[in-house]
Amino acid sequence: MIFQKIWSYLTFKKEKNSKSNFNLKMMHGMNKISLFMFLIAMVVMMFKFCK
């Protein structure tokens, strides 16, 4: 059981008995926004330092 949970975390798969609620959806949305902002910042830094 513990190994299934660890494997689901590593492979980003949902567990069979896990429910998706509003807080979890909002957390994933915020993570997507922060990842997008991070990628934009990395591109800006690359352009700034490569001049």
N, CA, C and O atoms as a GROMACS GRO file, in nm:
protein
  204
    1MET      N    1   0.083  -0.120   0.000
    1MET     CA    2   0.000   0.000   0.000
    1MET      C    3   0.087   0.126   0.000
    1MET      O    4   0.061   0.220  -0.075
    2ILE      N    5   0.189   0.127   0.084
    2ILE     CA    6   0.277   0.245   0.092
    2ILE      C    7   0.352   0.262  -0.039
    2ILE      O    8   0.371   0.374  -0.086
    3PHE      N    9   0.396   0.151  -0.100
    3PHE     CA   10   0.470   0.161  -0.225
    3PHE      C   11   0.381   0.209  -0.338
    3PHE      O   12   0.428   0.280  -0.428
    4GLN      N   13   0.252   0.173  -0.336
    4GLN     CA   14   0.159   0.222  -0.437
    4GLN      C   15   0.142   0.372  -0.424
    4GLN      O   16   0.134   0.443  -0.525
    5LYS      N   17   0.137   0.422  -0.302
    5LYS     CA   18   0.122   0.566  -0.278
    5LYS      C   19   0.247   0.640  -0.328
    5LYS      O   20   0.235   0.743  -0.395
    6ILE      N   21   0.364   0.589  -0.295
    6ILE     CA   22   0.489   0.652  -0.340
    6ILE      C   23   0.498   0.648  -0.491
    6ILE      O   24   0.537   0.747  -0.554
    7TRP      N   25   0.461   0.535  -0.552
    7TRP     CA   26   0.466   0.524  -0.698
    7TRP      C   27   0.369   0.623  -0.763
    7TRP      O   28   0.401   0.681  -0.867
    8SER      N   29   0.251   0.642  -0.703
    8SER     CA   30   0.154   0.736  -0.760
    8SER      C   31   0.206   0.880  -0.749
    8SER      O   32   0.180   0.962  -0.837
    9TYR      N   33   0.280   0.912  -0.642
    9TYR     CA   34   0.340   1.045  -0.630
    9TYR      C   35   0.448   1.065  -0.735
    9TYR      O   36   0.459   1.174  -0.793
   10LEU      N   37   0.529   0.963  -0.760
   10LEU     CA   38   0.638   0.975  -0.855
   10LEU      C   39   0.591   0.980  -1.000
   10LEU      O   40   0.653   1.046  -1.083
   11THR      N   41   0.482   0.911  -1.029
   11THR     CA   42   0.433   0.906  -1.166
   11THR      C   43   0.319   1.004  -1.191
   11THR      O   44   0.265   1.007  -1.302
   12PHE      N   45   0.281   1.082  -1.092
   12PHE     CA   46   0.174   1.182  -1.101
   12PHE      C   47   0.040   1.121  -1.139
   12PHE      O   48  -0.040   1.183  -1.208
   13LYS      N   49   0.016   0.998  -1.092
   13LYS     CA   50  -0.113   0.934  -1.118
   13LYS      C   51  -0.200   0.947  -0.993
   13LYS      O   52  -0.150   0.948  -0.881
   14LYS      N   53  -0.331   0.957  -1.015
   14LYS     CA   54  -0.423   0.964  -0.903
   14LYS      C   55  -0.443   0.825  -0.845
   14LYS      O   56  -0.436   0.724  -0.915
   15GLU      N   57  -0.468   0.820  -0.716
   15GLU     CA   58  -0.505   0.695  -0.654
   15GLU      C   59  -0.650   0.664  -0.687
   15GLU      O   60  -0.726   0.754  -0.723
   16LYS      N   61  -0.687   0.539  -0.675
   16LYS     CA   62  -0.822   0.499  -0.712
   16LYS      C   63  -0.927   0.554  -0.617
   16LYS      O   64  -1.038   0.587  -0.659
   17ASN      N   65  -0.892   0.565  -0.489
   17ASN     CA   66  -0.991   0.609  -0.391
   17ASN      C   67  -0.978   0.757  -0.355
   17ASN      O   68  -1.045   0.803  -0.262
   18SER      N   69  -0.894   0.831  -0.425
   18SER     CA   70  -0.876   0.972  -0.391
   18SER      C   71  -0.984   1.057  -0.458
   18SER      O   72  -1.017   1.036  -0.575
   19LYS      N   73  -1.038   1.150  -0.384
   19LYS     CA   74  -1.139   1.240  -0.436
   19LYS      C   75  -1.074   1.373  -0.472
   19LYS      O   76  -0.981   1.418  -0.405
   20SER      N   77  -1.122   1.434  -0.578
   20SER     CA   78  -1.071   1.564  -0.618
   20SER      C   79  -1.165   1.671  -0.562
   20SER      O   80  -1.284   1.673  -0.593
   21ASN      N   81  -1.111   1.759  -0.480
   21ASN     CA   82  -1.195   1.864  -0.423
   21ASN      C   83  -1.148   2.002  -0.472
   21ASN      O   84  -1.049   2.013  -0.544
   22PHE      N   85  -1.220   2.103  -0.431
   22PHE     CA   86  -1.194   2.240  -0.478
   22PHE      C   87  -1.054   2.287  -0.439
   22PHE      O   88  -0.985   2.347  -0.521
   23ASN      N   89  -1.012   2.259  -0.316
   23ASN     CA   90  -0.880   2.305  -0.271
   23ASN      C   91  -0.768   2.242  -0.353
   23ASN      O   92  -0.670   2.308  -0.385
   24LEU      N   93  -0.783   2.115  -0.386
   24LEU     CA   94  -0.681   2.048  -0.465
   24LEU      C   95  -0.674   2.106  -0.606
   24LEU      O   96  -0.565   2.123  -0.660
   25LYS      N   97  -0.789   2.136  -0.665
   25LYS     CA   98  -0.792   2.197  -0.798
   25LYS      C   99  -0.727   2.335  -0.796
   25LYS      O  100  -0.654   2.370  -0.889
   26MET      N  101  -0.753   2.414  -0.692
   26MET     CA  102  -0.693   2.546  -0.682
   26MET      C  103  -0.542   2.536  -0.662
   26MET      O  104  -0.467   2.616  -0.718
   27MET      N  105  -0.497   2.438  -0.585
   27MET     CA  106  -0.354   2.419  -0.562
   27MET      C  107  -0.285   2.386  -0.695
   27MET      O  108  -0.178   2.440  -0.724
   28HIS      N  109  -0.344   2.298  -0.775
   28HIS     CA  110  -0.284   2.264  -0.903
   28HIS      C  111  -0.284   2.384  -0.997
   28HIS      O  112  -0.190   2.402  -1.074
   29GLY      N  113  -0.389   2.465  -0.992
   29GLY     CA  114  -0.393   2.585  -1.074
   29GLY      C  115  -0.284   2.683  -1.036
   29GLY      O  116  -0.219   2.741  -1.123
   30MET      N  117  -0.264   2.702  -0.906
   30MET     CA  118  -0.158   2.792  -0.860
   30MET      C  119  -0.020   2.738  -0.898
   30MET      O  120   0.069   2.816  -0.932
   31ASN      N  121  -0.002   2.607  -0.892
   31ASN     CA  122   0.126   2.548  -0.931
   31ASN      C  123   0.153   2.571  -1.079
   31ASN      O  124   0.266   2.598  -1.118
   32LYS      N  125   0.050   2.560  -1.163
   32LYS     CA  126   0.068   2.584  -1.307
   32LYS      C  127   0.106   2.730  -1.332
   32LYS      O  128   0.193   2.758  -1.414
   33ILE      N  129   0.041   2.822  -1.261
   33ILE     CA  130   0.072   2.964  -1.278
   33ILE      C  131   0.215   2.992  -1.234
   33ILE      O  132   0.288   3.064  -1.303
   34SER      N  133   0.257   2.937  -1.120
   34SER     CA  134   0.393   2.964  -1.071
   34SER      C  135   0.498   2.902  -1.163
   34SER      O  136   0.604   2.961  -1.182
   35LEU      N  137   0.470   2.785  -1.219
   35LEU     CA  138   0.564   2.724  -1.312
   35LEU      C  139   0.576   2.808  -1.438
   35LEU      O  140   0.686   2.826  -1.490
   36PHE      N  141   0.464   2.859  -1.488
   36PHE     CA  142   0.465   2.944  -1.606
   36PHE      C  143   0.544   3.073  -1.580
   36PHE      O  144   0.621   3.116  -1.665
   37MET      N  145   0.524   3.134  -1.463
   37MET     CA  146   0.598   3.256  -1.429
   37MET      C  147   0.747   3.228  -1.415
   37MET      O  148   0.830   3.310  -1.456
   38PHE      N  149   0.782   3.112  -1.360
   38PHE     CA  150   0.923   3.074  -1.346
   38PHE      C  151   0.988   3.060  -1.483
   38PHE      O  152   1.100   3.107  -1.504
   39LEU      N  153   0.918   2.996  -1.576
   39LEU     CA  154   0.974   2.979  -1.711
   39LEU      C  155   0.992   3.113  -1.781
   39LEU      O  156   1.092   3.134  -1.850
   40ILE      N  157   0.896   3.203  -1.764
   40ILE     CA  158   0.910   3.336  -1.823
   40ILE      C  159   1.030   3.409  -1.762
   40ILE      O  160   1.106   3.474  -1.834
   41ALA      N  161   1.047   3.399  -1.631
   41ALA     CA  162   1.160   3.464  -1.565
   41ALA      C  163   1.293   3.407  -1.614
   41ALA      O  164   1.390   3.481  -1.631
   42MET      N  165   1.298   3.276  -1.636
   42MET     CA  166   1.422   3.216  -1.686
   42MET      C  167   1.455   3.266  -1.826
   42MET      O  168   1.572   3.290  -1.857
   43VAL      N  169   1.355   3.282  -1.911
   43VAL     CA  170   1.378   3.332  -2.047
   43VAL      C  171   1.426   3.476  -2.040
   43VAL      O  172   1.519   3.514  -2.112
   44VAL      N  173   1.365   3.558  -1.955
   44VAL     CA  174   1.406   3.698  -1.941
   44VAL      C  175   1.549   3.706  -1.891
   44VAL      O  176   1.628   3.787  -1.940
   45MET      N  177   1.584   3.622  -1.792
   45MET     CA  178   1.721   3.623  -1.741
   45MET      C  179   1.822   3.580  -1.846
   45MET      O  180   1.932   3.634  -1.854
   46MET      N  181   1.784   3.482  -1.928
   46MET     CA  182   1.875   3.438  -2.034
   46MET      C  183   1.901   3.551  -2.133
   46MET      O  184   2.015   3.571  -2.174
   47PHE      N  185   1.796   3.624  -2.172
   47PHE     CA  186   1.815   3.735  -2.264
   47PHE      C  187   1.897   3.846  -2.200
   47PHE      O  188   1.978   3.910  -2.266
   48LYS      N  189   1.875   3.870  -2.071
   48LYS     CA  190   1.945   3.977  -2.003
   48LYS      C  191   2.094   3.948  -1.989
   48LYS      O  192   2.176   4.037  -2.007
   49PHE      N  193   2.130   3.824  -1.956
   49PHE     CA  194   2.270   3.788  -1.935
   49PHE      C  195   2.346   3.756  -2.063
   49PHE      O  196   2.469   3.754  -2.063
   50CYS      N  197   2.275   3.731  -2.171
   50CYS     CA  198   2.341   3.697  -2.298
   50CYS      C  199   2.366   3.818  -2.387
   50CYS      O  200   2.414   3.802  -2.499
   51LYS      N  201   2.336   3.936  -2.341
   51LYS     CA  202   2.360   4.056  -2.421
   51LYS      C  203   2.506   4.084  -2.438
   51LYS      O  204   2.544   4.181  -2.503
   0.00000   0.00000   0.00000
